[in-house]
Amino acid sequence: MIQSAKANGIDEREYIEFLLEHISQLPTFAKDSELEAYLPWNYTVPSKISVEA
């Protein structure tokens, strides 16, 4: 997974954190089509929301 992320120009640490946060929310027997969204070549960097105090 890390090498695939690197090959796709993705920060591997950010990608793994994203996977750990989101894949756990999928059903136990997720469909292939649901899992495909989490492959490195389909990954898009989530926008970071900053809150000003």
C-alpha positions as CSV (number, residue, x, y, z in Angstrom):
1,M,0.0,0.0,0.0
2,I,2.8,2.4,0.9
3,Q,4.7,1.8,-2.4
4,S,1.4,2.2,-4.4
5,A,0.8,5.5,-2.6
6,K,4.3,6.7,-3.4
7,A,3.9,5.7,-7.0
8,N,0.8,7.8,-7.2
9,G,2.4,10.8,-5.7
10,I,0.5,10.6,-2.4
11,D,1.8,11.3,1.1
12,E,1.9,7.8,2.4
13,R,1.3,8.7,6.0
14,E,-1.7,10.8,5.2
15,Y,-3.1,8.1,3.0
16,I,-2.7,5.4,5.7
17,E,-4.3,7.7,8.3
18,F,-7.2,8.3,5.9
19,L,-7.6,4.5,5.4
20,L,-7.6,3.8,9.1
21,E,-10.2,6.4,9.7
22,H,-12.6,5.6,6.9
23,I,-12.4,1.9,6.1
24,S,-13.4,0.9,9.6
25,Q,-16.8,2.6,8.8
26,L,-17.5,0.3,5.8
27,P,-19.7,-2.8,6.3
28,T,-18.0,-6.0,7.2
29,F,-18.5,-7.5,3.8
30,A,-18.0,-4.4,1.6
31,K,-18.5,-4.7,-2.1
32,D,-15.6,-4.4,-4.5
33,S,-17.0,-1.2,-5.8
34,E,-17.0,0.3,-2.3
35,L,-13.4,-0.7,-1.7
36,E,-12.2,0.7,-5.0
37,A,-12.7,4.2,-3.8
38,Y,-9.9,3.6,-1.3
39,L,-7.2,2.4,-3.7
40,P,-4.3,4.8,-4.1
41,W,-5.1,5.7,-7.7
42,N,-8.6,6.8,-6.7
43,Y,-7.6,8.7,-3.6
44,T,-8.0,12.4,-3.5
45,V,-6.5,14.5,-0.7
46,P,-9.3,15.5,1.6
47,S,-9.6,19.3,2.1
48,K,-8.5,20.5,5.5
49,I,-10.9,22.8,7.2
50,S,-9.3,25.4,9.4
51,V,-11.2,27.1,12.1
52,E,-10.1,30.5,13.2
53,A,-10.6,31.4,16.9
